[in-house]
Amino acid sequence: MEESTLVLRAANGDAAAWESLALAHQQAVFRLAYLLLGDADDAEDIAQETFLRAWKYLKRFDSTRPLRPWLLSIAANLSRNRRRSAGRYVSALMRAFRDEPKAIALEEKNSQQTEANELWRAVQQLDLPDQQIVYLRYFLDLPVSETADVLQIAEGTVKSRLSRALEKLRKIIHQDFPVLFEGREA
C-alpha cells in the first residue's frame, strides 16, 4: 500500500496503518536522535515522542508529501530542545567525558571500525547545526531535497551549509584526528 494511502487511513484513526508507518520510519528517527544526543535512552525517548506528536498532528500533514522528512524534522526539533535543557545537557557532557558511547567503548577489532568511531567523534566537535546537516546528509544518507525538508530550508542553503560544515570538519580531522588522514594524503 502506498505511503500516502496509509497516511490518510492513519489520519482517520486507523491504528494499523499508523503502526505500519511507524515501523517503516522508526529506525531513521531513532538514528537521527541518537546521532544528535549520543545517548540511546534519550534517543529512544525522542523517537517515542516523535511518533506521539506525529500521530496527534497527522490530520494537519499534507499526505502528498513524503512522511520521513516531516518525522525527522520533529525528531530534530525534539532533540534540539532536549540538548538545550540545562540539566540534561550538563549530564550528557559529563557522560561524554566519563564514558564514551557504547559503540566506541567496545574494543575495536579493525581499522575501519576505528575510523568510523573517530569520524563520529570528529563530527561531534562541530556545532549543532553543522552536526545536523552532516548527520542527515551522510549518516542517514538523505538526498539534498529531503535534508532541506527536514531542516525547513532551501536546497541551495543545504548545499552551502554542508560545504561549510565539511570544510570545518576537514580542519578538525586534520588537527585532532590524524588517524583519519593516514594513507590518504597524496
VOMAR-547543 format. One line per 2 residues: number of its first residue (from 1); their letters; for each residue x, y, z of N, C-alpha, C. Coordinates in Angstrom, 2 decimals. Each point is the difference from the previous one (the first is absolute). Example, Ala and Ser with C-alpha at 12.3 -4.5 7.8 and 13.67 -1.06 7.14 Angstrom:
VOMAR-547543
1	as	13.19:-5.69:7.80:-0.89:1.19:0.00:0.90:1.20:0.00 ~ -0.35:1.05:-0.72:0.82:1.19:0.06:-0.77:1.09:0.73
This chain:
VOMAR-547543
1	me	0.85:-1.17:0.00:-0.85:1.17:0.00:0.90:1.24:0.00 ~ -0.39:0.99:-0.74:0.78:1.24:-0.09:-0.01:0.75:1.32
3	es	1.10:0.72:0.23:0.12:0.74:1.25:-1.10:1.04:0.15 ~ -0.34:0.69:-1.08:-1.04:1.04:0.10:-1.34:-0.59:0.42
5	tl	-0.31:-1.20:-0.47:-1.24:-0.67:0.39:0.04:-0.37:1.48 ~ 1.15:-0.51:0.45:0.15:-0.33:1.41:-0.13:1.24:0.88
7	vl	0.58:1.11:-0.46:-0.10:1.25:0.76:-1.45:0.43:0.12 ~ -0.74:-0.04:-1.09:-1.42:0.38:0.04:-0.80:-0.91:0.92
9	ra	0.28:-1.30:-0.08:-0.71:-0.94:0.87:0.35:0.24:1.46 ~ 1.28:0.23:0.27:0.43:0.25:1.38:-0.60:1.29:0.52
11	an	-0.06:1.03:-0.85:-0.57:1.28:0.41:-1.49:-0.14:0.36 ~ -0.63:-1.00:-0.58:-1.41:-0.26:0.31:-0.17:-1.02:1.13
13	gd	1.08:-0.26:0.72:-0.10:-0.84:1.20:0.38:-1.46:-0.17 ~ 0.51:-0.40:-1.15:0.38:-1.39:-0.23:1.36:-0.27:0.67
15	aa	-0.05:-0.63:1.17:1.22:-0.26:0.78:0.94:-0.96:-0.73 ~ -0.53:-0.95:-0.74:0.84:-0.95:-0.73:0.79:0.72:-1.10
17	aw	-0.62:0.95:-0.66:0.71:0.78:-1.02:1.11:0.82:0.65 ~ -0.30:0.60:1.15:1.02:0.80:0.70:1.16:-0.89:0.46
19	es	-0.32:-1.19:0.50:1.04:-0.92:0.44:0.92:-0.37:-1.16 ~ -0.58:-0.23:-1.15:0.78:-0.32:-1.19:0.94:1.16:-0.37
21	la	-0.50:1.22:0.06:0.82:1.17:-0.29:1.11:0.17:1.04 ~ -0.35:-0.16:1.26:0.98:0.15:1.07:1.11:-1.04:-0.14
23	la	-0.36:-1.23:-0.29:1.01:-1.04:-0.19:0.93:0.32:-1.16 ~ -0.54:0.57:-1.05:0.80:0.32:-1.17:1.02:1.11:0.27
25	hq	-0.30:0.86:0.95:0.85:1.18:0.22:0.69:0.03:1.36 ~ -0.27:-0.97:0.86:0.54:0.07:1.36:1.52:-0.05:0.05
27	qa	0.63:-0.76:-0.87:1.46:-0.09:0.03:0.65:1.34:-0.35 ~ -0.48:0.66:-1.03:0.57:1.29:-0.40:-0.20:1.05:1.09
29	vf	-1.17:0.01:0.61:-0.29:0.97:1.07:0.92:-0.25:1.20 ~ 0.13:-1.26:0.40:0.88:-0.33:1.13:1.45:0.36:-0.32
31	rl	0.46:-0.36:-1.19:1.40:0.27:-0.37:0.30:1.49:0.04 ~ -0.89:0.82:-0.52:0.24:1.44:0.03:0.06:0.50:1.44
33	ay	-0.94:-0.42:0.81:-0.01:0.43:1.40:1.27:-0.47:0.71 ~ 0.44:-1.21:-0.28:1.22:-0.51:0.63:1.22:0.80:-0.45
35	ll	0.06:0.28:-1.29:1.13:0.78:-0.51:0.05:1.39:0.64 ~ -1.15:0.60:0.19:-0.05:1.34:0.57:0.21:0.02:1.51
37	lg	-0.41:-1.06:0.68:0.07:-0.01:1.46:1.12:-0.85:0.57 ~ 0.42:-1.03:-0.74:1.08:-0.86:0.45:-0.37:-0.94:1.14
39	da	-1.27:-0.15:0.27:-0.45:-0.87:1.09:-1.20:-0.80:-0.49 ~ 0.10:-1.31:0.10:-1.06:-0.87:-0.53:-1.33:0.18:0.74
41	dd	0.07:0.17:1.32:-1.24:0.18:0.76:-0.71:1.30:-0.38 ~ 0.77:1.08:-0.10:-0.59:1.28:-0.42:-0.54:-0.09:-1.42
43	ae	0.73:-0.69:-0.86:-0.44:-0.16:-1.40:-1.30:-0.78:-0.07 ~ -0.13:-1.01:0.83:-1.23:-0.79:0.03:-1.17:0.86:0.47
45	di	0.24:0.82:1.04:-1.04:0.92:0.47:-0.43:0.96:-1.11 ~ 0.96:0.55:-0.71:-0.29:0.95:-1.08:-0.76:-0.70:-1.12
47	aq	0.39:-1.21:-0.33:-0.69:-0.75:-1.06:-1.47:-0.22:0.38 ~ -0.23:-0.41:1.24:-1.37:-0.22:0.44:-0.80:1.30:-0.03
49	et	0.60:1.07:0.50:-0.67:1.30:0.00:-0.29:0.47:-1.43 ~ 0.92:-0.28:-0.91:-0.19:0.37:-1.40:-1.25:-0.65:-0.56
51	fl	-0.15:-1.29:0.22:-1.16:-0.70:-0.55:-1.29:0.38:0.71 ~ 0.07:0.32:1.28:-1.20:0.48:0.70:-0.45:1.34:-0.56
53	ra	0.95:0.90:-0.20:-0.36:1.32:-0.55:-0.49:-0.11:-1.44 ~ 0.67:-0.83:-0.78:-0.42:-0.17:-1.39:-1.42:-0.56:-0.06
55	wk	-0.31:-0.97:0.83:-1.35:-0.58:0.04:-1.02:1.08:0.35 ~ 0.35:0.83:0.99:-0.91:1.04:0.46:-0.30:1.02:-1.11
57	yl	1.00:0.33:-0.80:-0.16:1.05:-1.02:-0.08:-0.55:-1.42 ~ -0.24:-1.27:-0.14:-0.02:-0.63:-1.32:-1.07:0.57:-0.93
59	kr	-1.10:0.45:0.57:-1.07:0.57:-0.85:0.47:1.28:-0.69 ~ 0.98:0.68:0.58:0.53:1.24:-0.60:1.07:-0.27:-1.07
61	fd	0.50:-1.22:-0.05:1.08:-0.35:-0.93:-0.54:-0.12:-1.42 ~ 0.76:0.52:-0.95:-0.34:-0.09:-1.42:0.41:-1.38:-0.50
63	st	-0.98:-0.87:-0.20:0.27:-1.40:-0.36:0.62:-0.16:-1.39 ~ 0.07:1.07:-0.79:0.66:-0.10:-1.30:1.52:0.11:0.14
65	rp	0.46:0.39:1.17:1.44:0.14:0.25:0.52:-1.27:0.68 ~ 1.31:-0.27:-0.13:0.54:-1.17:0.71:-0.03:0.21:1.52
67	lr	-0.24:-1.06:0.73:-0.14:0.08:1.45:1.35:0.10:0.71 ~ 1.03:-0.68:-0.51:1.29:-0.05:0.69:0.59:1.37:0.32
69	pw	0.05:0.95:-0.94:0.57:1.31:0.36:-0.77:0.68:1.13 ~ -1.31:-0.14:0.02:-0.80:0.60:1.06:0.33:-0.63:1.34
71	ll	0.07:-1.33:0.03:0.33:-0.69:1.24:1.41:0.37:0.48 ~ 0.95:0.05:-0.93:1.37:0.35:0.38:0.09:1.44:0.47
73	si	-0.81:0.87:-0.56:-0.05:1.38:0.46:-0.49:0.08:1.44 ~ -1.04:-0.76:0.30:-0.51:-0.05:1.37:1.08:-0.54:0.93
75	aa	0.65:-1.08:-0.40:1.06:-0.60:0.84:1.16:0.96:0.20 ~ 0.38:0.73:-1.05:1.11:0.96:0.12:-0.37:1.13:0.97
77	nl	-1.23:0.49:-0.11:-0.44:1.07:0.90:-0.06:-0.48:1.45 ~ -0.54:-1.18:0.22:-0.07:-0.54:1.35:1.41:-0.25:0.56
79	sr	0.89:-0.48:-0.84:1.38:-0.24:0.43:0.69:1.31:0.35 ~ -0.23:1.00:-0.82:0.58:1.33:0.26:-0.51:0.54:1.34
81	nr	-1.28:-0.15:0.24:-0.58:0.45:1.26:0.58:-0.78:1.18 ~ 0.20:-1.28:-0.18:0.56:-0.83:1.07:1.42:0.46:0.32
83	rr	0.77:0.30:-1.04:1.38:0.46:0.22:0.04:1.34:0.70 ~ -1.00:0.83:-0.28:-0.02:1.33:0.61:-0.34:-0.06:1.48
85	sa	-0.65:-1.03:0.40:-0.37:-0.14:1.40:1.28:-0.05:0.83 ~ 0.17:0.97:0.86:1.27:0.16:0.73:0.40:-1.24:0.78
87	gr	-0.89:-0.56:0.74:0.34:-1.16:0.81:0.42:-1.19:-0.84 ~ -0.75:-0.27:-1.03:0.33:-1.14:-0.85:1.26:0.26:-0.80
89	yv	0.20:1.24:-0.41:1.18:0.33:-0.78:1.26:-0.21:0.84 ~ -0.01:0.49:1.22:1.15:-0.18:0.88:0.21:-1.50:0.25
91	sa	-1.07:-0.71:0.24:0.08:-1.43:0.24:0.60:-0.72:-1.22 ~ -0.44:0.38:-1.18:0.52:-0.62:-1.22:1.49:0.29:-0.17
93	lm	0.40:1.23:0.29:1.42:0.33:-0.08:0.82:-0.83:0.97 ~ -0.51:-0.13:1.20:0.72:-0.79:1.00:0.11:-1.45:-0.43
95	ra	-1.08:-0.54:-0.57:0.06:-1.37:-0.51:1.00:-0.12:-1.13 ~ 0.05:1.00:-0.86:0.91:-0.04:-1.14:1.46:-0.01:0.46
97	fr	0.30:0.74:1.05:1.37:0.02:0.49:0.32:-1.22:0.86 ~ -0.99:-0.50:0.71:0.20:-1.13:0.89:0.05:-1.31:-0.79
99	de	-0.96:-0.20:-0.88:-0.10:-1.24:-0.76:-0.29:0.34:-1.46 ~ 0.78:-0.57:-0.88:-0.29:0.15:-1.42:-1.27:-0.80:-0.30
101	pk	-0.73:0.33:-1.08:-1.17:-0.80:-0.36:0.37:-1.47:-0.15 ~ -0.94:-0.88:0.26:0.27:-1.43:-0.01:0.66:-0.46:-1.28
103	ai	-0.42:0.55:-1.12:0.59:-0.42:-1.28:1.49:0.31:-0.03 ~ 0.41:1.09:0.65:1.41:0.36:0.01:0.73:-0.75:1.12
105	al	-0.67:-0.26:1.10:0.63:-0.65:1.14:0.36:-1.46:-0.30 ~ -0.69:-0.62:-0.93:0.32:-1.38:-0.35:1.41:-0.06:-0.58
107	ee	0.66:-1.11:0.26:1.35:-0.15:-0.55:-0.09:-0.11:-1.52 ~ 0.67:0.93:-0.70:-0.05:-0.02:-1.45:0.94:-1.07:-0.55
109	kn	-0.52:-0.77:-0.95:0.78:-1.11:-0.53:0.58:0.30:-1.37 ~ -0.44:1.06:-0.65:0.56:0.30:-1.31:0.10:1.51:-0.19
111	sq	0.81:0.38:-0.93:0.25:1.43:-0.22:-1.24:0.71:-0.54 ~ -0.84:-0.68:-0.73:-1.21:0.63:-0.53:-0.92:0.43:1.14
113	qt	-0.15:-0.84:1.03:-0.83:0.35:1.14:0.63:1.17:0.76 ~ 1.32:-0.03:0.15:0.70:1.09:0.67:-0.21:1.31:-0.74
115	ea	0.15:-0.04:-1.32:-0.20:1.21:-0.80:-1.42:0.52:0.11 ~ -0.99:-0.89:-0.02:-1.40:0.42:0.12:-0.22:0.68:1.34
117	ne	0.55:-0.56:1.06:-0.16:0.59:1.33:0.69:1.36:0.08 ~ 1.19:0.09:-0.57:0.74:1.27:0.02:-0.76:1.06:-0.81
119	lw	-0.57:-0.41:-1.12:-0.77:0.94:-0.81:-1.22:0.49:0.78 ~ -0.69:-0.89:0.67:-1.17:0.39:0.80:0.43:0.98:1.09
121	ra	1.11:-0.27:0.66:0.49:0.92:1.04:0.38:1.34:-0.61 ~ 0.57:-0.01:-1.19:0.37:1.25:-0.66:-1.25:0.82:-0.32
123	vq	-1.03:-0.66:-0.50:-1.25:0.71:-0.32:-0.60:0.60:1.26 ~ 0.15:-0.68:1.12:-0.54:0.53:1.26:0.68:1.30:0.43
125	ql	1.15:0.30:-0.57:0.71:1.23:0.32:-0.62:1.22:-0.72 ~ -0.80:-0.27:-1.03:-0.68:1.08:-0.73:-1.12:0.57:0.86
127	dl	-0.44:1.23:-0.32:-1.16:0.53:0.73:-1.25:-0.74:-0.49 ~ -1.09:0.10:0.75:-1.20:-0.80:-0.25:-0.55:0.14:-1.43
129	pd	-0.14:1.21:-0.55:-0.53:0.08:-1.37:0.88:-0.73:-1.02 ~ 1.33:0.08:0.19:0.89:-0.71:-0.91:-0.09:-1.51:0.20
131	qq	-0.12:-0.43:1.25:-0.18:-1.44:0.27:-1.26:-0.50:-0.69 ~ -1.09:0.74:0.15:-1.27:-0.45:-0.56:0.08:-0.19:-1.50
133	iv	0.60:0.95:-0.67:0.02:-0.10:-1.46:0.89:-1.15:-0.46 ~ 1.11:-0.24:0.69:0.87:-1.12:-0.33:-0.70:-1.32:0.31
135	yl	-0.63:-0.10:1.16:-0.71:-1.22:0.37:-1.10:-0.33:-1.02 ~ -0.81:0.99:-0.33:-1.11:-0.25:-0.92:0.50:-0.41:-1.38
137	ry	0.97:0.72:-0.50:0.45:-0.22:-1.37:0.85:-1.26:-0.15 ~ 0.90:-0.24:0.95:0.95:-1.11:-0.16:-0.25:-1.19:0.92
139	fl	-0.38:0.22:1.25:-0.23:-1.13:0.89:-1.34:-0.65:-0.30 ~ -1.03:0.80:-0.29:-1.31:-0.55:-0.36:-0.18:-0.11:-1.51
141	dl	0.95:0.53:-0.75:0.02:-0.10:-1.46:-1.26:0.58:-0.65 ~ -0.48:1.12:0.54:-1.16:0.66:-0.59:0.46:0.82:-1.22
143	pv	-0.81:0.05:-1.03:0.32:0.88:-1.12:-0.12:1.47:0.44 ~ 0.57:0.89:-0.78:-0.02:1.43:0.32:-1.44:0.49:0.20
145	se	-0.92:-0.46:-0.84:-1.39:0.46:0.10:-0.64:-0.38:1.33 ~ 0.24:-1.23:0.47:-0.58:-0.42:1.28:0.71:0.69:1.17
147	ta	1.29:0.21:-0.14:0.74:0.73:1.04:-0.58:1.40:0.13 ~ -0.29:0.62:-1.12:-0.61:1.34:0.01:-1.37:-0.04:0.67
149	dv	-0.78:-1.02:-0.30:-1.33:-0.13:0.62:0.12:-0.17:1.52 ~ 0.92:-0.84:0.44:0.16:-0.25:1.44:0.40:1.28:0.72
151	lq	0.96:0.73:-0.58:0.50:1.21:0.65:-0.84:1.23:-0.32 ~ -0.96:-0.16:-0.90:-0.89:1.09:-0.42:0.79:1.19:-0.54
153	ia	0.93:-0.33:-0.92:0.80:1.01:-0.68:0.04:-0.35:-1.49 ~ 0.49:0.93:-0.80:0.09:-0.22:-1.44:1.12:-0.99:-0.33
155	eg	-0.13:-0.68:-1.13:1.01:-0.97:-0.42:1.36:0.67:-0.18 ~ 0.01:1.21:-0.55:1.26:0.72:-0.17:0.66:0.30:1.34
157	tv	-0.81:0.27:1.01:0.52:0.25:1.34:0.60:-1.28:0.58 ~ -0.63:-1.14:-0.28:0.56:-1.28:0.44:1.39:-0.17:-0.60
159	ks	0.12:0.25:-1.29:1.28:-0.19:-0.67:1.08:0.94:0.56 ~ -0.34:1.26:0.22:1.02:0.93:0.51:0.34:-0.31:1.46
161	rl	-1.01:-0.32:0.82:0.29:-0.34:1.40:0.81:-1.29:0.09 ~ -0.31:-0.95:-0.87:0.73:-1.25:-0.02:1.45:0.23:-0.40
163	sr	0.21:0.84:-0.99:1.35:0.31:-0.43:0.82:0.62:1.13 ~ -0.61:0.96:0.70:0.69:0.64:1.14:0.25:-0.99:1.13
165	al	-0.97:-0.84:0.27:0.15:-0.99:1.08:1.11:-1.00:-0.33 ~ 0.07:-0.42:-1.25:1.05:-0.94:-0.40:1.39:0.64:0.06
167	ek	0.08:1.27:-0.33:1.29:0.70:0.11:0.43:0.08:1.46 ~ -0.92:0.31:0.89:0.31:0.01:1.44:0.42:-1.39:0.46
169	lr	-0.71:-1.02:-0.48:0.30:-1.37:0.39:1.40:-0.41:-0.48 ~ 0.36:0.39:-1.22:1.35:-0.30:-0.51:1.07:0.58:0.93
171	ki	-0.21:1.23:0.44:0.96:0.65:0.90:0.09:-0.73:1.33 ~ -1.15:-0.39:0.54:-0.03:-0.73:1.27:0.73:-1.33:-0.15
173	ih	-0.29:-0.70:-1.08:0.63:-1.31:-0.23:1.51:0.17:-0.15 ~ 0.41:0.96:-0.79:1.43:0.21:-0.24:0.72:0.33:1.31
175	qd	-0.64:0.80:0.84:0.63:0.45:1.24:-0.07:-1.05:1.12 ~ -1.18:-0.62:0.18:-0.21:-0.84:1.18:-0.13:-1.50:-0.27
177	fp	-0.17:-0.40:-1.24:-0.23:-1.40:-0.30:0.89:-0.46:-1.17 ~ 1.32:0.06:0.17:0.91:-0.33:-1.10:-0.13:-1.44:-0.49
179	vl	-0.52:-0.90:0.84:-0.18:-1.37:-0.43:-0.90:-0.08:-1.24 ~ -0.88:0.96:-0.17:-0.89:0.00:-1.15:0.69:0.44:-1.29
181	fe	1.18:0.61:0.13:0.75:0.44:-1.17:1.06:-1.00:-0.42 ~ 0.36:-0.93:0.88:1.07:-0.97:-0.31:-0.32:-0.75:-1.28
183	gr	0.96:0.01:-0.90:-0.15:-0.73:-1.27:-0.88:0.69:-1.01 ~ -0.48:1.20:0.29:-0.91:0.68:-0.92:0.63:1.24:-0.62
185	ea	1.04:0.51:0.61:0.61:1.22:-0.51:0.85:-0.34:-1.22 ~ -0.19:0.77:-1.05:0.73:-0.26:-1.23:1.06:1.04:-0.23
